[in-house]
């Protein structure tokens, strides 16, 4: 990492205020508090000045134009999602190559060309209006779909007639984190809605108290029937589903992002909810039912998950499928049994069992990868599944329940020969001896050669597993001699509840230790050197990058932090940030403050020679508000004593990442890889 102050970038001047906060007798400075007002003229001027500097650096990089052209070419291949059936019709997402948003098709058979049902690319000129969620009615005649603008979490529900392709009059705004659960007769659906936010949809005010409503087609939103609210519990969230037979409305009640939930059920026709689970002791989710018997997944007394048979009428429950040696990810009821998806060392396994959980028959997958979207119904023998890996774009298969085998329906054609590439899985030893999985991807010649530029990616939080998946943009990195490493850190879900809990709250430092161990492993095995190692993460992974950058600058040559949570003392005050307290804790309690101040990237930073850093965010991000990135970048520029650049890249009319148009993704990837190659080639 170069350290020549004379070549240091001239950063835009940023005002430092004398603002401080008191936390349990300690005074904490927050000189960039004013950047939390994202609509103020001063903040807008800050963003403009930072973007001007960043563009002057990135646009001058020799590889950027080449990468932009290469990425555009790589992106231009046809893609199809996993089909699903509803009411005798089949539905599938497709992209012809460079379309900004995926297009929804409807077909009479799962393999025919079909016709366009919904093309989100026609909803705006610049591709920033995206399809956020959807639900097809049980008879396949109606489509409820939710759109969002500029990457926002806020969504508006609309309804389209599947036969005619025309929209009905429905416009249901102020929804967020909600699906649509259709009534069996297709006359309406259940959905979540918040009160209209006082600060408008672009504000940063925290959002609380969702309600479940029943909307009847053809009526005004003001006539929706209130189904469930708990104003005494404003932090509770509701997740609605109907059983396949249409008999029961199931509501999972969550508190923030914690996996533990309540489970309530009532007849779809109405009545009082029966509280099957009335305390937040474990995770409980309904996979299907046979009459009054619900099939319920839980991790209660089973950290890797098990399946229960639970009679709604009698209250009787029994263990149907005991905990195994791998994490149970999903159980799909099918005629005579279940399709089980499990996770073994961060890659998927599929198994067929009977309705008593016995007679296990493994399904051979195409390789070390991830099974996606098990789509089927408990009364149909037609099951569709997707498969992807680091070197395999998502392909669609039909699962034959008789032979426990996969029949290929559609395989994408990249027009490239990837036989010269290889995926390895190794295990790093963390500081406390924990075995941490690590996937390493690259050209065979590079994997067996001298140290190479390497990009280490991680997340480590919220019970989310990083399983093998294909991202075509990574080929632009790999084909130029770079290596990709993906770490499966504690805090994720790769090994179930115990693995998650080992990386949350007061144990969060384990996540950073695991990531540092992976960095050391890559260097010790000769794959790379500290000067050639870059790290990257998004959201909670951005926090990971920020913490690693501050704690271990000696291990890396460059860092890229996307939409990161950087101010761990104030995250809970904005939009949905309060929901992360279950994983992080809160500075509003003595124990939470004590834990968070030890690793909060914004508050543990001190003057030093830091590696080259690129911080990215979107000015419309209403999940991790951009102030996190603004304040972190400003402080890092202030504290950088070396010559390595610290750049802030702010994408306008973009949010946390979901729904971002392809053209903007391509431009961002070109910037990121050009930046990394320029810093890591030594």
N, C-alpha and C positions, 0 to 999 in steps of 0.2 A: 504494500500500500504506500504510495508516494507521500512524502511529507515535506513539501517545499512551499512555505507560506508565501513566497514571492509570486507564485503562480496561482494563488488563491482567487476564486471568482469574486467579482465585486457584486455583492448581494444588494437588492433594493433595501433602503432603510425602512425599518419596521418599528413603530412606536412601542416603547415599553412603559406600561403604567405602573403605579405603585400599589395596585390592588392586592389585597391579601385576604385569606380566609383562616378562621380558627377551627381546628379539629382537636377536640379533647385536650385543650391546653397548649397545643402546638400551632404556631403561625406558619402558614404555607403561602408563598408568593404565587400570584397568577398574573404575570405582567401582560399576557396576551388575552385577557378575559374579553376584551372588546371584540375580538374576532368571532365570538359566539353569535354576535348580531350579524348574520350572514347577509341581510338585506341593506345594511348601512352603506353609505357612500364610501366610508373609509375602508370597510372590508372589501367592497367591490374593487376599489383602487389597489388594494393589496393583491387580490387575485389577478388582476390585469397585469400588474408589475411582475408577479412571479411567473405567470404564463409567458410573458414576453422574454424573460431571462431563460426559461426552460426551453422555449422554442429556438432561441438563438443558439443554444448548446446542442439540442437534439437534431435540429435540421442540418447542422454542419457536420454531423457524424458521417463518415464515408460510407458505412454500410446501410444507412437508413433507407435511402431510395431503393437500393437493391433488395432489402428485406421487404419493403412495402410491395414491390412488384412480385417477389417470390411468394409472399403470404397471400396476395390476391389470387395468384395462380393455384396455390395449394387449396385455398378455400373453395375454388370453383369446381366442386364435384357434387353429384346428386346424392341427397340423403333422405332416408325415410325412417320414421319412428316405428315403434311396435304397434301393430294394429290392435283394435279392440272391437268387440261386437256388442251391439245394443239393439234390441227389438228387430233382429234379423238384418240390420245394416252394419256395415263395418266402417270404422273411422281410423284415420291415420294422418300424422303430421309429415309433411314433406318440404324439402327445400331444393330448388333446382341447382343451387350452387352459391350464388352471391346475393340471394334475396336477403333483405335486412331481417325479416321475421319469417318464422316457419308458417306454412300454409296448411290449413286443415282440409282434408279430402273426405268424401263419403263414397263408399263402394257397395256393390251388391255381393261381391265375394272378396276375400282378403287379398287376392292377387291381381285384381283387375285395375285398370287405370282410374276409373271412377271420375268424379267431378269435384271441382272446388266448392267447398261449403263456406269457408271463411278465410279470407286473405287479409291478414292484419296490415300488410304493406300498403293497402289502399286507404287505411284509416288516417294517414298523415303523409305529408310530402317528404319528410326527412326520416321516417322510420322510427320516430321516438314515441309513437303510440303503440303499445304492445299488448298482446293477449296475455293476461295475467293468470287466468284460471278458466275452467269450463266444466260443464256437466251435461251429458246427454240424458234425456228423459228415458224412462224404462221401455217405452214402446219405440224409441228411436225416432220420434217425430219432432222433438223440440231440442234446441241447443241453448242452454244458459251459458253465457260467456261474460267474463269480466275483463275490462280494459284498464290500463294504467297509462299515465302520461309522464314522459321524462324519467322513467325508472322509479317512479314513486311506488310506495307500498299501498297507497290509496287506490281503490278500484271501483269501477261502476259496472253494475250488472245489466246486461241486455239479453234479449231472447230472440232467437232466429228460428223460423220454420224450416225444418230440414228438407222437406219436399220442394218448397218454392225457392229457398235461399233468401227469403225476404225477412227483414227484421220486424218484430212486433213493436208495440208502442212503449214497452218497458224501458225505463231508465231508473236504476236504483243505485244512487251514489252513496258515499260515506261508508263503504265496506272496506274491510282490511283483514288479511289472514283468514279468509273464509272461502269455503267451497259452497256448492249448491246441492241440496239433497232433495230430489224430486219426489213428489207424491206418486203413489202407484198409478193413479188415473191421469197423471200428467197435467193436472189442473193448476199446479203451482209447486213451489219449492221452499225449503227452509234455507235461510242464510243469515250471516251475521252483519250487523250494522252498528256503527257508532253514532253518537250525536254529531251534528255538524261542528267541526272544530272552530273555536272562536278566532283563532289566528289564521284561518284559511288552510287549504290543503297543502300549501307550501311552507307552513310554519314548522317550528321545532318543538312546540308545546307537547308535553307528554300526553299520550292517549290512554284513556281508561274506560272501563264499564261498557263492553260490547253487550249487545242483546241478540237473542235469536228471534227472528221474525219469520212468519209464513206469508209469502207473497202469492196471491191468486192472480193468474194470468188475466190480463184485460182490465185490471183495476189499478187505481192510483196508489203510489207508495204509501200515502197517508192512510190508506185503508188496510195496510198490512196488519196481520194479527200478531200481537206480542206473545211469544211462546215461552221465553225464559229470560229473566234478568235477575241480577243479584247486586243491587246498588250498595249493599252493605259489604260487598267484596269486589271493589273496583278493579283489582288486579287479576281477577279470575278471567280465563278465556274459555270459550265454548267451541267444541268441534262436533258437528252433527253428522250422522249417517243413518240411513235406513237399512234394515236387514234386507237381504235379497228377496225374501218373500213379501216385502212391503208391510209386514205386520207391526214392527217395532221401530220407534225412533230412539236411537242411541246417542247420548251426549257424553263425550269425554270432557271433563272440566280440568283445566290446567292452571297452574300458578306460575306465571312467567314462562321461562324456557325449561323449567324442571321437568324431568321425564315422569315423575310421580303424578298421578292424576286420580280424580274421582270418576266414578262410572255410574251414570243414571240412565234409566230406561223407562219408557211408557208406550202404550199403544199409539200407533200413528193417528188413530181417530181422535185421540185426546185423553184427558185424564191427568192424574197426578203421577209425577216421576217416582219410581222406586229407586232408592239409592243402594245399588248393589255394592258400591265401594264409597264410603262416606268419610274417609280420611286419606291424606296424601302419604301413604306408606310405601307405595310401589307403583309400577306402571301397569295399566290394564287397558287392552284394546281388543275390540270385537273383530274376529276374522270372518265370522259367518254364523249361521244358525240352522238348526233343524227344529222347526216349531218353537216351543218355548225354551229349548236348549241352545244357549249361546256358546260358541267356541271362542274362548278368551285367552289371548296371549298375556302373560305376566312375567315379571322378574322378581316377584315376591318369593323370598327364600330360594331363588333360582337366578343368580346373577347373569347366567347366559341365556335365560329365558326358558319357559315351558308353556304348554297349552292345557287349558282347563275346559271341561264341559260343565256349564253352569245353568241350572234350570231357573228361569225367571219366575215361574209360578210357585215352585216349592222352596227355592233358595238353596237346593242341594247343589254342591259342587264337588267335582272329583278331578284328579289329575289324569289327563288323557295322554299327554306326551311329556314324559319327565325331562328334566334338564339333561342335555348331552354334554359332549366335550367341545362343541363349537357353538358360537353365538347363533341363536335362532333369530333370523331377520324377519321372516314372513311365513305365514301359513295360509295357503289358498285352498279352501274346500272345493273339491271336485266330486263327481259321482263316485261313491264308494271309498273316498279317502281324502287325502290332502297332498298338495305339493308343498314341500318344505324348502325354504331357502335359508341356508346357514352360511356362516362366515368362518373360514378356517385360515388363520394367519393372514387376514385381510384380503382373501379372495373367495369367490362364491362357490358353493356346492348346492346342487339340487337333488332332492330325494323324494320318492313317492312312498307313502305309507297308507295303510287302510284307516278306517274311521276310529279304530282303537289305537292308532299310533304304532301299529306293528307291520311286519312284512316289508321292511325297508328295501327299496330298490333304487340304487343310485342312477342318476341321469348323467351321461357323459357330456361334459361341456367341451367346446372347441379348444380350450386351453386355460392358462392361468389368467383369470379375468373376473368380470362382474356380470352376473345375471341381472337384467333390467326388466322392470315392468311385467311382472307375472300377471297377465290379463286373462280372466276367465270368470265363469259363473259356477256356482255349486251345483246347478242342474244341467250343465252343459259339458260335454267331453272335449270341447274345443278350447284349447289353452294356447296362448301366444306368449313368447318370451324373447327378450333381446339379449344380445351378448356383445360385450366390448372388452378391450384390453388396451394396454399402452400402445400396441402396434396394430390393433384391429378396430376399424370404425364400426359403429353399432350396426349389427345385422339382425334380421328378424327370423324367428323360427316358430314352427308349430310343434308343440309337445305331444307326442303320441303316448297316451296314457296306458295303452296295452303293452307296448314294447319298451316304455321308459326311454325313448330316443327322441332326438330332435330332427325335424325336417326343415331344411333351409327354405325360406319364402323369398327373401330378398337380401342380397349382399352388395354393398356399395363397391364401386370401382374407382379407386384413387388414380389409376393409371400409373402407379409407381410400383417398383419392386422393393419390398421391405425385407427381403430375405437376408440382407446384409446387416440387419439390426438384431439386437438381442435384449432380453429382459432378464435381469438377475434379481433374486431376493436374498438379502443378507440380513444379519442381525447385529446391531450395535449394543454395547454394554453401557448403560447409563451410569451416573455417578453412584447410585445405590445398588448397582448390579442388575437392574431390570433389563430384560432382553427386549430391544426395540426393533421391530421390523423396518426394513428399508429396501424399497425397490430401486433398482439402478437400470437405466435404459440408455442405449447408445449403439453406435456402429460397432460391430464386432472388432474391427481393427483398432478403434479408439479405446474400447474397453480393455484390450490387451496391450495397449501401447503406453507411451509415457503420459505423465500428468496432463490433464486437459481442462479447459474451462468447464465448470460444472455448476448446474443450477439446482439447489436444494430447496424443495417446496414442503411446507407443512401447515397444519391447522391446529389440532390438539385441543378440542373443546366441544362442549354441548352434546356429547354422545354421538358425534358425527364421525363416520368412518370414511377414510380416504382409500377407496378400493380402485383397482386398475381401470382406467378409462382413457378413451382416445380423444386427444385434442390435436387437430390437424396443425395448429400453429406451432406446436412443439417440433414438428419436422423441420421447420426453418432453423431451429436451434441445433437439432441433432445432425442435419445434413452438412452443417458447417463445422463439424467436429466437436460440438458440445455434448456433454453428458447431462442427463436428467436424473435426479434422485428425489424420491418421494418418501417422506418419513411418516410412520404410523405411530404417533405420539400418544402418551397417556392424556386423558381428558377426552379422547375420541371414544368411539364405540366398538373398536375392532375386537376387543375381548370382553364385551359386556359391561355390566353395571360397575364391577369392581375396577376395571380399567378407567372408566369415566371418572369415578369418584377419586381415583388416585391423582387426577390432574385438575381438580376444581377447588374452589375456596382456598383454605389454608395450604392446600397441596399444589397450588398452581405452579410453583417453582419447579416441580417435577417435569412439567411440559418443556420449560426452557432448558433444563438439564438434559432431557432426552434429545432435544434438537442439537444442542452443543455436542452431545456424544456422537450423533450421526455425522456432524461436521468433522469431528476428530477421526471417526472411522474412515470416512472417505479419503482423508489425508493420509492416515496410517496405512491404508491399503494401496496407496499409490495412484488412486484415481485422479487426484487433483492436489493442489497446494492451497494454503490459505489465500495467497494472492490471486488464485484462479477460481476461488469458490464464491459464488453468489447465492444469496438466500432470497426467497420470495414467499409471500403469504397474503391472504385476502381476508378482511374483516377481523375475526378473532385471530386469523393467521397474520394479519397486519400487526396486531398486538405482539404476536410471537416474534415477528421480524424486528419490531421496535425494541422489545426487551432484549433480544439476542444481540442486536447492534450495540446497545448500551453496555450489556454485561460482558460481551466477548468480542470486542472489535478486532482482537488479534486473530480470530479464527477465520475471518472472511475478508474478501476483497471488494464486495459490493452488496448492496441490499436494495430490494424493491418491496415497498409496503403499500398495498392497495387498500383503500377505505378502512384503515385500521382504527381500532379502539385504543387511543393513546393516552387519554386523560382518565385514568382509572379512579380518580376522586370525584368526577362529576358526570360520568356517563349516564347515570340513572336519572338525570334531570331532563333528558331530551327524548322526544317521540316515544319509541318503544324500549329505550335503554333500561328502564326500570325492570324489564322482564329478565335481564341478564344477571340480576342479583343472585338468582339461584345457583349460577355457575361461578360468579366472581365474588359474591359478598358485596357489602356496601360500606362506603366511608362514613355512613351515618351511624354505624355502630363501632364501639371501641375495637372489637376484634377484627371487624372488616377493614377499618382504617389501618390498623397495624399491619395487616397482611398486604393490602393494596399498595401502601406507600413504599414497600420494599421493592416492588418491581414495576410500578407505573412508569412507562417510558418517559413521559413528560417530566416526571418528578425525580427520577433517578439520574437524569442526564447531568453531566458536568463537563467543563472544558477539556477537550481531548482531540487527538487526531483520529477522526472517525473514517470508516470506509466510505467510498462513493455511495450516495443514497438517492433513490428516486422515490418520492412519495406521490401517490396518485389518489384522486378522489373525484366525486361528481358534485356539482353545485346544487343538485336536486336530491342528494342522498338524504332520505328521511328515515333511514334505519340507523346507520352510523353517521351522524351529522358531520358535515365537512370541517367543522371547527376542530375536531380531533386532529385532522391532518394539517390544518392551517397552523395551529398552535405548536404542534410537534416540529413542523418544518421550520417555522420561525425560530424556535428555540435551538434547533440543531444547527441552523446557519449561524446563530449567535455563538454557539459553543464550539463550532468546528475550528480547530487550530491547525489542521493540515490543509493540503491543497486539493484533496478529493472533493468533487462537487456535491452539493446538497441541492436537489431540484424538487420543486413542487409542480405537479402537472394536474390542473383542474379542468375536467371535461364539463362543458356547459350543456345544459338540457340532458343531463344524465344523472342516474341515481346510484344505487348500491351495486348494480351490475345486471340484475335480471331485466330482460327485455331490451338490452342495449343493441342498437342496430349493428349488423355485421360490419359495415364500413367503419364504424367507430371502433369496434373491437380490433379490426385489422390494423388501423392506425395506431392504436395503443400498443399492440403487440410489436409492431415495427419499432416504435420508440423504445420499448423495454429491452428487446433483444439487441438493438443497436447500442443502447447504453451499456448493457452488460458486456457485450463483446469488446467495446472500446475500453472497458475498465479491467477486464479479466484476462486479456491476452498477454499481459506482462510486459 
